[in-house]
């Protein structure tokens, strides 16, 4: 039986922000289930829908940890990037992986505060 949901979890990602572990606040694990039942994730159209669902869920998870504008740079962006990357890998769909890899450089360029 093929699994039709993935769990996006914010757990163990605290160190992503790049500050010393001793300076990190402690967060409870957060998880959201994303269903792709009924999607043909081997097609470009299905992969696009699933990637959007994953990105939206990752944003929801990571936004809960943002309380200041600086958190957007230090926490939200790296958190979302890590959760999306792990979730795409977890689904193990070549079409989804290819779409993510094509889109990732564009997303990172938009998020770069130097641009």
Order of alpha helices (4+ residues) and beta strands (2+ residues): beta-beta-alpha-alpha-alpha
